[in-house]
Amino acid sequence: MAERSQTAPEAGNDMGNDDAIGGNVSKYIVLPTGYCGQPKKGHLIFDACFESGNLGRVDHVSEFEYDLFIRPDTCNPRFRVWFNFTVENVKESQRVIFNIVNFSKTKSLYRDGMAPMVKSTSRPKWQRLPPKNVYYYRCPDHRKNYVMSFAFCFDREEDIYQFAYCYPYTYTRFQHYLDSLQKRNMDYFFREQLGQSVQQRQLDLLTITSPDNLREGAERKVVFITGRVHPGETPSSFVCQGIINFLVSQHPIARVLREYLVFKIAPMLNPDGVYLGNYRCSLMGFDLNRHWLDPSPWAHPTLHGVKQLIIQMYNDPKTSLEFYIDIHAHSTMMNGFMYGNIFEDEERFQRQAIFPKLLCQNAEDFSYSSTSFNRDAVKAGTGRRFLGGLLDHTSYCYTLEVSFYSYIVSGTTAAVPYTEEAYMKLGRNVARTFLDYYRLNSMVEKVAIPMPRLRNKEMEVQRRKEKSPSYKHPLLRGPASKYPNGKGDKKNSVNHKDPSTPF
């Protein structure tokens, strides 16, 4: 590595402090020290002023080396992990070393072979850099912070190159995906806006089930799934999309699951953080997954909306909220795995292990040995912990984690890097596992011949007139106080109940 020039900001100086990073670089041209005149080919131009972009500062070290600073999450300087930026004005065969110098985490999968993602204008498919070109180490030049350095050779002058921590999955991509599903006019897929974020982005709620399950008075078994409460954990969105894709398909298992269960999915709980390129926090700097105990309707509106919905369903005597699964990505562990809760009731504790054991049989990348059950005090404000203390003994709450990097197939030692498709495959396997859990395998043969259930506009209008209530989801309508206490007088205390108290 080259020595830092004396003209570059020193690490630890005011200019070198992370707190000085207030936003993303925007078409920032890096010129050699003392250079005057128009930029030439090879004078790199960095940009992160785009959706989910993150790069706060660039320091020129030498002709071949650059120090890059992650922009901290908005209103919260503690979190600096996600990066996503472009480089242009390159010279053919130009070799560089990029040093990401201000990670907020010390442990990282970069120590285990993980590498950043790259794509370019002429090669739009994301690829991982070769692990041999990536180094992760403590750097004395940066207050002994951990630094991730990677070497790269630009090969096409006209291309714009993009680098990212992991496969990006933006809010706009998510909206386009949901729009495409809506256009298919499936009578078992419903999309509604449950609320809005602080910056007025949609909090989408999907309901996937047979229309018969939504008729007034019908009893319902509900599986509630959430994702992207931590915006930089992009694998969460791919897993969630895999679940959705499978559930809306004509696969016989999917059709059986729609007949038997109601799937409620809120795939993006933190749309502002996703849009802004944060790693863990919302626009206002909150880690939303620590505020389930008492979410504010103005500071944590998406979380507040989801919590109120879950409470309404819990207090509906016709609704059995059977599962809550919150999908995350993990920055230091391999494979997919789950976190569950600890209960004093030994039988309930043992039953809780059934679903992850079944998932382990269905998904080669899911590790039951990495799955753990805990009641750490620091996790009391998470969705899994709060709802585990709120819901009754028939409900099970999990955090589903998936590695940012890879999985290890049982019986081998080689790490298999995740792809977008592999993340989605895990989602499909999560959905399929409900068939095993509810022992519905015998029903699959009865629906083996696919029966398309698409409707044109006229059929949709007629069906609503004949069969459907004026509101698609009667179990969601109105405040919680309108529902009788079908499961005991629990709702008067649930809003502020600390699930760690009885443990």
Secondary structure in CASP SS format (residue, H / E / C, confidence):
PFRMAT SS
TARGET T0000
AUTHOR 0000-0000-0000
METHOD secondary structure of the structure
MODEL  1
M C 1.00
A C 1.00
E C 1.00
R C 1.00
S C 1.00
Q C 1.00
T C 1.00
A C 1.00
P C 1.00
E C 1.00
A C 1.00
G C 1.00
N C 1.00
D C 1.00
M C 1.00
G C 1.00
N C 1.00
D H 1.00
D H 1.00
A H 1.00
I C 1.00
G C 1.00
G C 1.00
N C 1.00
V C 1.00
S C 1.00
K C 1.00
Y E 1.00
I E 1.00
V C 1.00
L C 1.00
P C 1.00
T C 1.00
G C 1.00
Y C 1.00
C C 1.00
G C 1.00
Q C 1.00
P C 1.00
K C 1.00
K C 1.00
G C 1.00
H C 1.00
L C 1.00
I E 1.00
F E 1.00
D E 1.00
A C 1.00
C C 1.00
F C 1.00
E C 1.00
S C 1.00
G C 1.00
N E 1.00
L C 1.00
G C 1.00
R E 1.00
V E 1.00
D E 1.00
H E 1.00
V E 1.00
S E 1.00
E C 1.00
F C 1.00
E E 1.00
Y E 1.00
D E 1.00
L E 1.00
F E 1.00
I C 1.00
R C 1.00
P C 1.00
D E 1.00
T C 1.00
C C 1.00
N E 1.00
P C 1.00
R C 1.00
F C 1.00
R C 1.00
V C 1.00
W C 1.00
F C 1.00
N E 1.00
F E 1.00
T E 1.00
V E 1.00
E E 1.00
N C 1.00
V C 1.00
K C 1.00
E C 1.00
S C 1.00
Q E 1.00
R E 1.00
V E 1.00
I E 1.00
F E 1.00
N E 1.00
I E 1.00
V C 1.00
N C 1.00
F C 1.00
S C 1.00
K C 1.00
T C 1.00
K C 1.00
S C 1.00
L H 1.00
Y H 1.00
R H 1.00
D H 1.00
G C 1.00
M C 1.00
A C 1.00
P C 1.00
M E 1.00
V E 1.00
K E 1.00
S E 1.00
T C 1.00
S C 1.00
R E 1.00
P E 1.00
K E 1.00
W E 1.00
Q E 1.00
R E 1.00
L C 1.00
P C 1.00
P H 1.00
K H 1.00
N H 1.00
V E 1.00
Y E 1.00
Y E 1.00
Y E 1.00
R E 1.00
C E 1.00
P H 1.00
D H 1.00
H H 1.00
R C 1.00
K C 1.00
N E 1.00
Y E 1.00
V E 1.00
M E 1.00
S E 1.00
F E 1.00
A E 1.00
F E 1.00
C E 1.00
F E 1.00
D C 1.00
R C 1.00
E C 1.00
E C 1.00
D C 1.00
I C 1.00
Y E 1.00
Q E 1.00
F E 1.00
A E 1.00
Y C 1.00
C C 1.00
Y C 1.00
P C 1.00
Y C 1.00
T C 1.00
Y H 1.00
T H 1.00
R H 1.00
F H 1.00
Q H 1.00
H H 1.00
Y H 1.00
L H 1.00
D H 1.00
S H 1.00
L H 1.00
Q H 1.00
K C 1.00
R C 1.00
N C 1.00
M E 1.00
D C 1.00
Y C 1.00
F E 1.00
F E 1.00
R E 1.00
E E 1.00
Q E 1.00
L E 1.00
G E 1.00
Q E 1.00
S C 1.00
V C 1.00
Q C 1.00
Q C 1.00
R C 1.00
Q E 1.00
L E 1.00
D E 1.00
L E 1.00
L E 1.00
T E 1.00
I E 1.00
T C 1.00
S C 1.00
P H 1.00
D H 1.00
N H 1.00
L H 1.00
R C 1.00
E C 1.00
G C 1.00
A C 1.00
E C 1.00
R E 1.00
K E 1.00
V E 1.00
V E 1.00
F E 1.00
I E 1.00
T E 1.00
G E 1.00
R C 1.00
V C 1.00
H C 1.00
P C 1.00
G C 1.00
E C 1.00
T C 1.00
P H 1.00
S H 1.00
S H 1.00
F H 1.00
V H 1.00
C H 1.00
Q H 1.00
G H 1.00
I H 1.00
I H 1.00
N H 1.00
F H 1.00
L H 1.00
V C 1.00
S C 1.00
Q C 1.00
H C 1.00
P H 1.00
I H 1.00
A H 1.00
R H 1.00
V H 1.00
L H 1.00
R H 1.00
E H 1.00
Y H 1.00
L C 1.00
V E 1.00
F E 1.00
K E 1.00
I E 1.00
A E 1.00
P C 1.00
M C 1.00
L C 1.00
N C 1.00
P H 1.00
D H 1.00
G H 1.00
V H 1.00
Y H 1.00
L H 1.00
G C 1.00
N C 1.00
Y C 1.00
R C 1.00
C C 1.00
S C 1.00
L C 1.00
M C 1.00
G C 1.00
F C 1.00
D C 1.00
L H 1.00
N H 1.00
R H 1.00
H C 1.00
W C 1.00
L C 1.00
D C 1.00
P C 1.00
S C 1.00
P C 1.00
W C 1.00
A C 1.00
H C 1.00
P H 1.00
T H 1.00
L H 1.00
H H 1.00
G H 1.00
V H 1.00
K H 1.00
Q H 1.00
L H 1.00
I H 1.00
I H 1.00
Q H 1.00
M H 1.00
Y H 1.00
N C 1.00
D C 1.00
P C 1.00
K C 1.00
T E 1.00
S E 1.00
L E 1.00
E E 1.00
F E 1.00
Y E 1.00
I E 1.00
D E 1.00
I E 1.00
H E 1.00
A E 1.00
H E 1.00
S C 1.00
T C 1.00
M C 1.00
M C 1.00
N C 1.00
G E 1.00
F E 1.00
M E 1.00
Y E 1.00
G E 1.00
N E 1.00
I C 1.00
F C 1.00
E C 1.00
D C 1.00
E H 1.00
E H 1.00
R H 1.00
F H 1.00
Q H 1.00
R H 1.00
Q H 1.00
A C 1.00
I H 1.00
F H 1.00
P H 1.00
K H 1.00
L H 1.00
L H 1.00
C H 1.00
Q H 1.00
N H 1.00
A C 1.00
E C 1.00
D C 1.00
F E 1.00
S C 1.00
Y C 1.00
S C 1.00
S C 1.00
T C 1.00
S E 1.00
F E 1.00
N E 1.00
R C 1.00
D C 1.00
A H 1.00
V H 1.00
K H 1.00
A C 1.00
G C 1.00
T C 1.00
G H 1.00
R H 1.00
R H 1.00
F H 1.00
L H 1.00
G H 1.00
G H 1.00
L H 1.00
L C 1.00
D C 1.00
H C 1.00
T C 1.00
S C 1.00
Y E 1.00
C E 1.00
Y E 1.00
T E 1.00
L E 1.00
E E 1.00
V E 1.00
S E 1.00
F C 1.00
Y C 1.00
S E 1.00
Y E 1.00
I E 1.00
V C 1.00
S C 1.00
G C 1.00
T C 1.00
T C 1.00
A C 1.00
A E 1.00
V E 1.00
P E 1.00
Y C 1.00
T C 1.00
E H 1.00
E H 1.00
A H 1.00
Y H 1.00
M H 1.00
K H 1.00
L H 1.00
G H 1.00
R H 1.00
N H 1.00
V H 1.00
A H 1.00
R H 1.00
T H 1.00
F H 1.00
L H 1.00
D H 1.00
Y H 1.00
Y C 1.00
R C 1.00
L C 1.00
N H 1.00
S H 1.00
M H 1.00
V H 1.00
E H 1.00
K H 1.00
V H 1.00
A C 1.00
I C 1.00
P C 1.00
M C 1.00
P C 1.00
R C 1.00
L E 1.00
R C 1.00
N C 1.00
K H 1.00
E H 1.00
M H 1.00
E H 1.00
V H 1.00
Q H 1.00
R H 1.00
R H 1.00
K H 1.00
E H 1.00
K C 1.00
S C 1.00
P C 1.00
S C 1.00
Y C 1.00
K C 1.00
H C 1.00
P H 1.00
L H 1.00
L H 1.00
R C 1.00
G C 1.00
P C 1.00
A H 1.00
S H 1.00
K H 1.00
Y C 1.00
P C 1.00
N C 1.00
G C 1.00
K C 1.00
G C 1.00
D C 1.00
K C 1.00
K C 1.00
N C 1.00
S C 1.00
V H 1.00
N H 1.00
H H 1.00
K C 1.00
D C 1.00
P C 1.00
S C 1.00
T C 1.00
P C 1.00
F C 1.00
END
